[in-house]
Amino acid sequence: MNPWLVRTILAVLALEAGICVAFLADAWPVLRHQEEALFETVLTATRQDKDFVLDEVQPVRRVRLVRPLEEGGMQPYLHVSVREESAGVLESLPPSPVDWHLLLKHMHEVGCKVAAVEQPMSWEGDDLYHLARLASLDSSLALFEIAILTVDLQRLPKNQPIPEYLRRSAIPLKNVRGELGALVRVNRVIHDPSATVGSHVRFSFRIQESVEEVTPEFVRWDDYLIPSFPLAVAMAQNNIPPDQVTVELGRHIRLGEGPIVPIDDIGQLKMNLIEKPQRAEIPAHLAVLRSEIPQARKVAGANVPRCALFTDASPDNPSPWADPNRLQRIVSSFDVLPHPGAVETHQRLALATELALLALIAVIAALVMGIRSTIRNISFLLLIVVALVLIVNLFMLSHKWTLFAPILATALAGWFLSSRMARYLPPRPQSATAD
């Protein structure tokens, strides 16, 4: 058989393998995620310890958006603590619906836009007086752009569907990457909340009784992740809805354009907490009095905090943040974490350029066919190394990139075919020997 015909067939077959893998890398999620991971690995190695995140680009896949991380800044909070000494002024302890109505209304008048209440709002009763008290509570919650409330969760043998108010506040499981089997699971609300009105009200969990020895920042209920109270506060502070939160287990929680929160495989924090949060302090027994609103404004200062954080400072607080100062430290520590900066656009090589690169690899594979196996194997190894070095230099010098898998597929197909199709080449001429 004509040797050039054999080499042409080999080059075409190797090129077809590379093109097929290129289409597969775009369409098959598993291979696409591997390509993204390789891109991130190479970019990390060439950026000299400059952290970044990648933005999702849908449906365009020929562009990758890199976001270098910038340091966050501490935000002030108006910290309203419910203490034992508040019992002499409040209607009851824990606070009643009327107490919460006044506390929330007064902090809104101070200028806060977000209300975050650590203690679950759950009361029994169905008489008209009780319903009127709940209506007043709902009216005060409606004053805020976002209100963060809590429930306590547990896991029982019999599963219950996730309530609508929790589903609306939860992170969709489709936004999560990683091994889901180790996540803490729940399926029951211990006490249903009494305030569930309005799309601006978001729910988080205070206590999860499923696995007591861990303190994750989210728990799984069916196909959703329920955020912890501190995480929900951070989402509200940065005005991030739940569907814009993405999770990479073992790495981080990304709050949209907000902080990047480092976590372990089950969602526990992997970070040091700041020691001195920036906050204005006012006890509940003063905040509940209308006459104290001018003093509260003075305490808040000219830069009124966006969030009023209501914490349980009683000695029998059962939450994981029994010390309200620790809760404030967690929330404030989220604020100072890095967040995505300006977008860097990394363009994929033009289709014609990628095709030419694969064709070059296929032609080289065809040309080395027929030589000694040791030299051929070394040649293919060098070919792969040179191609990878070329890709790395593209990343470093021009913000250009291409897929790894098609290059490897073309080279490996060429290597395999060159060893199998060599039999179709004419035999080498034998050197003449003297008689």
N, C-alpha and C positions, 0 to 999 in steps of 0.2 A: 504494500500500500504506500502511496505517496506520503513521505514523512510530513510535509507541510499540511496535507489534509488531516492527518492524525493530530497534529499540533493545533490546527484550527478547531477541530471538534472538541479537543480538551479545553481550549480557551473559552469556547462558547458554553460548554457545560459548567465550567467553574464560574463563569460570569452569571449564568442563570441561577446557580446556587446562591450567589451573593445577593442578587436582585430579589429572589424569593424571601431570603432572610430579612432583607430590608423592609419588605412589605409586612412580614411577620412581626418585626420589632415595633411597627407602628400599631398593629391591630391586636396583638396578644398582650394582655395586661402584665403577665408574668415577665415576659422578655422586656417589655417597655419599662417596667419598674427596675429591672436589672440595669438597663441602659442608663436610666436616671441616676441610679446608685453609682455607676462607674463615672458618669459625668461629675457627680458631686465629689467623688473620691479624688479624681484628677484635679478638679478645681481647688479642693482643699489643700492638696499637696503643692500647688503652684501659687498659693495666696499668702504664704508666710504667716500663718496663725491668724488671719483675718476671717472672723466668723461671718456666715451668710446663711440665708435660706433661699429656697427656690419657690417661685410662685407657680401655681397651676395655670396652664395655658390651654384653654379649651375654646373651640376645637382645633385651633392651629397648633401643629406639632413641629414646625420648622423654626420655631423661636423658643428660646428658654430665657426666662426672666430671673436674674440673680439679684437678690436684695442684701447688700452688706448690712450688718447689724450696727446700730447706733445705741449708745447708752441712754437709758431712760432717766427721767427726773422724778424726784419725790413729789407727791401730790399731798396737799393738806386734807385733813378729815375733821369733821365736827363730831367728836366722840361723846355720845350720850350714854352714860353708864347707869344701869338700874341696880341700885345698891340696897342694902338692908335698911339704911336710914331713910330711904325713899318711902317706906311703908307708912310713915306718919303723914305724908302729903298725898300720895296716890290713893285711889279708891281701894285698891287691893295690891297684893304682891304674890305672884306675878301680876303685872298690870292688866287691868280690865279693858274691854273694848273702848270704853269712854276715855280711859287713861291714854291709850294708844292714839285715839282720835285727837286728843289735845297735843300730845307730844309730836305727832307727825305734822299737824297743822301749824304749830308754832315753829318747827324747824324749817318748814317751807316758807314761812313768813320771814325767817332769817335770811333765806336766799338759796337753800340747798335744792338741787335738782334730782338727786337720787336718795332714796331712803333704803337702808339695809338693816333689817331687824333680825337679830340672832335668835331670840326666843320664838318658838312656834306659836302662832296665833290660832288656838283651838279652844273653843268653849262649848259647853252643852247648854241646850235650851231651845224651845220652839215657841215661846209665848211672844206676844206682840212687842213687849218692852225689850226683850232680848234681840228680836229682829231689828228694832229701831236702833239699838246700840250698834249692831253690826252694820247697818246702813250708814251710820255716821262714820264708822271706821272706813268703809269703802269709799266714802266721799273724800276723806283725807288722803287715802292712798292714791286716789285719782288725781290729786294735785301734782304728783311727781312725774317726771319723764319716765323713770323706771323705779319700781319698788321691788326689793329683794326680800323674800320671806323664806322660812325654813319649815321642813317637816322632818320627822324621825322615821327611818326606814328599817325594815328587817326582811329576813327570808324565811318563809314557811314552806312546808312540803307541797301545799296546794298553791299553784300559781294564780295570780290575778292579773288582768290586763292593766297596762300602765294608764293612770288617769289622764284625762285630756290636759289638765293644768300642768302636770309634770311633763307630758310629751311636748307641749308647747315650749317648755323651758329647757329641754334636753338637747344634747349634742347628738346628731344622727350617727349611727354606727358606721355608715359609709364614709365618714370623715376620719376613720381610725385606721392606722396601719400598724401591723405587728400581730403577735400571738395573743388572741383574745381569751384563751382558755384560763389564764391565771387571774382575770379580772374578778373583783369582788362583785357578787350578784345579789340583787334584792328583788322582792316581788310583792311587798306589802307596805302600805303607809300605816304606822302605828296609830296615829290620831289624825283624822282628816282635818284639813285646815278650815277655818270659818270664813276666811277672806279669799275668794278665788275670782273676783270680778275684774275684768279688764285685761286686755292684751298687754298692757304695760306692767302687769304684775308677773314677776318671774319667781319660780320656786327652786330652792336648792335643798340639800340635806344637811342637817346638823349631826345626827347620830346615825350610824349604820350598825345594826346588831348582827350582821351576817358573819363577819370575821372581826372579832374584837381587838386583836393584837395589831391591826394595821390601821393607818389613817390615810387612805387614798384621797386624791382630789376629785375623784368621780367614781361612781358605782354603776354597774350595768343593770338595766331593767329591759328585758327583751332586746329590741334593736336600737336602744338609746343609752346614752351616758348621762346620768344625773350629776350635775356639778356640785361640789361642796360649797358651803357658804362663802369662804374666802375667794374661791375661784369665780363664783357668780358675781361677787362684788367687783372683782377685777374686770370682768366682762362688762359690767354696767359702767364702771369708771371710764372705760375706753369706748363705750357705746358700741359694743360688738354683739350682734345677735348670735344665738347658739349655732345656727347653720354656717357661720363663718369661722367657727373654731375647728381646728384640725389637730389630731393627736397622732404622734409617732411613739408608740410604747417603747420604753427604754431610752427615749431621747428627750422629747419635749412636748408641751402643749403650746400651740401657736394660737394666740388670740387675735386672728385677723391681722390688722395693722398695729396691734398692740404688743404686749410683752411676749417673749419666748420663755416659757416656764419649764425648767429641766425636771424630768421625772424618771422614776425607775419603771420596771416592767409592769407593775400593777397600778401605777399612777401616784405613788408617794413622791413627795418633794425631794429633790437632790440639790439643795442650795442652802447657803448660810443666810440667816435672818439678820436684818439690820437691828441695831440696838436702840436707836432713838427715832421712833416715827414722828412725822410732822403732824401734829393734831392740836385742835382746840378742845379743851375738856369742859364739859358741863354735866352735872349730875341730873338724873331724871326728876328729882323732887324740885329742882329749880326750872328745868326746861318745861315742865307741865304748867307752870304759872304764866299767864299772859303778861303779867307785870314784869316778868324777867326777860321778855323778848329784847328790849333795848340792851340789857346787859349781855345777852347771848350774842347780839350783833357785835357788840364791842369785843367780846371774847373771840368771835370768828375773825375779826379784823377786816381790813379793806378787801383782801382777796378771799371772798367767802368760799369755803370748801364746797365742791360740787356734791359731795356725799356726806349725809348724816348717818353715822354708824352707831346703831343702838346695840349695846352689849349687855350681857347678863353678868353683873359683878357680884352676885350672891355667892356665898361659900358652898352651896350645894348644887352649883351649876354642873350638869352631867356631861357637857360637851367636851370634845377633845381639846378645846381651847379654854379650859377651866379658868385660866388667868386671862382676863380681857386684854391685858397688855400684850400677851403672846398673839392673840387674834389680830390686834392692831399691827403688830410687827409683821405677821404673815402678809396681811393685805398691803401694807406699805412696801414690803420687800418685792412684791409683784411689780409695783410701779417703777422701781429702779432697774428692773431687768432690761436687757437689750431688746430693741424692737427693730423691725425692718426699716431700712433707709431708702434712698433713691434707687430707682430701677436701673439695672444694667441689662441691656438687651444683647443676648448672644444668639447670633443668626446661624442657622445650619448652612452648610455648604450648598451651593446651587446644585440642582438635580443633575445637570450636565457634568459638573465637576465631580460629583460623587460617582457617576457612571464611568467617567474617564479613569478615576482612581481604581475602581474595581476592575475595569478592562485592562489597566496596566498590570495589576497583580495577576490576572488570568493569563496575559501574554507572557509574563515572566515565568509562570508555572509551565506554560507550554514549551518555552525555549529550553528550560533545564531538563525536560524529559529526555531520557535516554542516556544521561550521564551516570556515573557511578553513584550508587545509593547513598554512600556516606557524604559525598559532595552535594548531592541533591538535598538530603535532609538538612545539612548545614545552610544551604542556600535558602530553603523555605523558612528556617528559623530566623535567619538574618532579615528576610523579607518581612516577616511579622514584626520583628523588633523595629525596623526602619519605619514601617507603617504606624506603629504605636507612637514612636518618637515624633513623627510628623503630626499626629493628632494632638499630642501634648503641646507642641510648639504653636499649633493653631490656637489652642486655648490661651496660651500665654501672650502671644503677640498680636492677635487680631480679633479676639472674642468670637472666633468661628469654631464650629464643632461639626462632627459627623458621628454616625453610629459605629460602635465597635464590632457588633456581631456580623454585619455583612462583610467586613474586611477579613475577619477570622474565618468566616464560612467560605469565602472565595479562596483564601490561601489553603485551607485544609482540604477543600474539594480538589484544588489543583494538585496538592501533594498526594492525595489518595489516587486520583486518576493517573497521575504521571507514573506511579509505580505499577498500575494495572494495565495501562495502555502502551507501555514501552514495548510489549511483545509484538505490536503491529508495525513497529518501525523496521526498516530493512536492517539486516545484520551489518555490523561494522566491518569494513574491509580488513582482512587479516594481513599483517605485515609480512613481506617476503622473507624467507629464510634461505640461507646459502646451502647448497647441496654438499 
